[in-house]
Amino acid sequence: MFSLIVSLIQKAEKEITLIDGYVDVGTLNLLSKKKSDIAVTIYTQKQTKLTKADVKNFSAQYPTLKIKYTKVFHVSFLVLDRTTAYHVARL
């Protein structure tokens, strides 16, 4: 599963959008496999296990990361370049 998710992440040419209610530092580790110039936006719940320090550390090494909080979803999606979406298990 890990190699499949990494291969999807590496397909992005411009941006990655992740919609996942249970994001943690492991998720950022997967997203670190992206190409260097790819922007990442994560939509997650406010109660995520992701800390401000996690976000700061990731952003310092792999810009650009935006975190947006919402409760509107119940499934996880990985969206590449606003054109291709994958229904994924928790990243």
N, C-alpha and C positions, 0 to 999 in steps of 0.2 A: 504494500500500500504506500509506503514512504516513497519509493522510487517513482511510482505513478504520479503522486501529488507533485513531487519535485519536477518531473518532466512536464506537467501541465503549467506549473509556475514559470518554468523556463521558456515556454512558448509565448509569453506576453511580450509585446513589442513596445507598448506605451504605458499601460497601467494595469494594475490588479486591484479589483474590489473584492473584499472578502466579507460575507455576511455570515456571522457565526456568534451565537450567544455565549459561547464558553471559550473565549480566547485566553491563552496564557503564553508564557515565554517559549514553550515548545512550538506554538504557532509562529512566533517570530523567527525561531530557528529555521522552520520550513521556508518562510518568506525570504530569509537571507540568501536563499539559493537563486533568487531572481537576477536578471541582468542588471547591471549597475545603474542604468538611467531610468529604471521603471518606477513610477510613483505607485504607492500602495495606500488604499483607503480601507479601513476596517470599520464595519458597522457591528456593534456588539452591545451587550447589556451593561448597565452601569456597575453591576456586581461582578464584573469580570475579574479574573485572577491576575490580570495584567497591571503592573504597578507603573507609576510615573517614571521611576528609574528604568524599568524595562524599556519603555517607549523612548526615553532619552538616549539610552545606550544604543538601541537599534537605529534611531535617527542619526546618531553621530557617525555610525559606520555605513548605513545603507539608506541614504535619503531617497525619497521623501515619504514620510509616513504620517497619515492623518487618522485619528481615532474619532469616530462619531458614535454617540450613544442613542439607542432606540430600543423599544420593546415590541416593535411592530411585526416581527418575524418569528417563525417557529421551526424553520429549517435552515440548513447551511448551504450557501452557494459560493462558488469561486467564479468570478467574472473576469474575463481577460479582454482588455481593450474595448470594453463596452459592446462587444459583439458576440462573444461566446460565453455561455454560462454552464457550469457543471454543478449538479447537485452532489454535494460531498458530505461525508461523515465529518464529525468534529475534527478540525485541524489542530 
